[in-house]
Amino acid sequence: MSAVLITGGGGVGKTTLSAGLALAAANRGITTLVMTIDPAKRLASALGLDVLGSDPTPLADNLWGAMLDATRSWNDIARRYAPPDVGPRLTANPFFEAATQHFPASQSFAAAEEMTVHIESGQWDVILVDTPPAAGGIEFFTSPARMRSLLGGRLLKWLTGGSLPGRRLVYHFTARPALRIADAALGSELLEAVAEFLIDLRAAYDGIAKRSREIEHHLAAAHKVVVTTADPAPLSEATKFFELENGTPDLVVFNRVLPESWYHATTAAPAPFGDNLVRWGTEAHRQAEARRRFSARWHVEPATIPWLPQTPSDLEKLEQMIDSAAGLDLDRLFS
Amino acid sequence: MLDKRLLIITGKGGVGKSAVTAALALRAAYDGKRVLAIAMTDDAGLAVHLGIEQLRYRPTHIISGLEAVAIERPEALNEYLRVQLGVPRLAQLGPLARAFDAVASTAPGIREVITIGKVLYETRKGTWDLVVADGPPTGQIGSHLRAPATVARLVGAGKVLDQTGWMARLLRDTTTTGLIVVTTAEELPVTETLESLVAVDEENLVGIENVIVNRTLDPLDGDIDQLGDGPAKQAALLHSALFDEQERWIAHLPDGPRVPYFFGLHTPSEVAARMADLWGML
């Protein structure tokens, strides 16, 4: 069993690569699940994903897909890990949806939980996870710890009053001077509703904290693939993974790569094609330099995927994309 | 575009939203305006495009006429409580800020109202001729723009409610405020752009100033078939295929400014400077 996390900044082609790698695994006879977030329409229909729910759906031989639904996942988290009397009250709270969306790394934590559930099911040989785009995917790895520090943190303790508080605290909520001002700013109805919610949330802490450590364990054991282009923003996102404990990538993939040979080409071509080659050659050279700097700094040999004019729109084109990649060691990735 | 008092820039991640923000701010400053650039949710992009390491809550001087800030908590929260809610003494801010923070992490719209509130407050106070805000990505722009209304529904009473009216009005005032959506001519960014245009329009949250298409290619005239095999032909084929694909997506968008693909530029600040020069020629 191997979990493969596809991470990287926005717009670099993570979802497409996840789909391509999943297909490559399935074609090798490996039972594969690909979990994705928000695929482009053409890619989604290529994979048959437009009818996809959050439960695994068969897409091709050996290949299943599942869409991540953060709201549903948080409902599941509350149901699974909060005390039985608290869970339903939490999910029924009018603040539940907005609050879970506001949690730091909320979507990432929900995705990591879904991944862990699928790993534990034992149904799959390979699980590929297209990680949420927030903060270049780095949040995915920090989300379990951040969730613990939110729920067990000083803020929640301070607000709900030291050790696990009784519910009557709510009715004395504005007894303290600071909260009286908050009351004037926000109105007591809102404050009471929020306090009630937070008290229930704290009661769920032990269960969620224990679970978050299991999730962390699976994240540490997973293969990590970082996708980037040679542009500064995605490169700086990619750099963050090397600075993260337990986050060091097993593989870096440069997408939208131009042949550097274009820069050195000397063939004279008629206008406007000569000038066109010069500008694309300049761009190819810039890309190659950025790639060399990155490789030297982090001691990696990146895989490269050529710049395709169109996002692959069917299974055949996805296969072609993976075939056209250089330096992609699939055996290692799926082992 | 630059005759507005507030421009909020949004777009899908990776399309060049921060580059456009920086370029517009630089251009307006070159033209002699007093300009404030604000990073609303993520400050790294705007900082590098303005050629500095990091933005702070206190204004950083960029060039003559241009200052830049990032909206950081808890500073933004403290200022909101002090200036907008009129909380009297700084000593009381600590615990209040914590209570507020808990509510803001729980109730919808409160955190967003503090962020957009800072942008609107800077616009209203009259220190600047133009405020240019590097806004949240298209996925979150709606929740920010409708935050005053969300909070007004949620908060039955209190000073926060009193603040929401002028915010929504200033956002909707098309002589003052405009939204700029940046996109590239690709499927996902264009789809997200169109979705955000519909949402903003239906709910009448803010006037749309422009849709800017970034990294566009020009047509390559000439007969590619006459070229022999080799790099020149490969580059020509890639260029025309990319151009055709771009045209296909541009056809879905309203007319607006196009920013060309800048070949071979190394740093974000080079990109922003080149773009600012370009605005000058428009």
Interface residues (C-beta under 8 A of the other chain):
Chain A: G9 G10 G11 V12 A40 K41 R42 F95 A98 A99 H102 F103 P133 L150 L155 L156 W158 L159 R176 P177 A178 L179 I181 A182 D183 A184 A185 L186 G187 E189 L190 L191 V194 F197 L198 P232 A233 P234 S236 L258 P259 S261 W262 A265 T267 A269 P270 A271 P272 F273 G274 N276 L277 R279 W280 G281 T282 E283 H285 R286 A290 W307 P309 Q310 T311
Chain B: K12 G13 G14 V15 A44 G45 V48 L81 L85 V87 Q92 G94 P95 L96 R98 A99 F100 D101 A102 V103 A104 S105 T106 A107 P108 G109 R111 P137 L154 V155 G156 A157 G158 K159 V160 L161 T184 E186 E187 L188 P189 T191 L220 D221 G222 I224 Q226 L227 G228 G230 P231 A232 K233 Q234 A235 A236 L238 H239 A241 L242 D244 E245 F263 G264 L265 H266 T267 P268
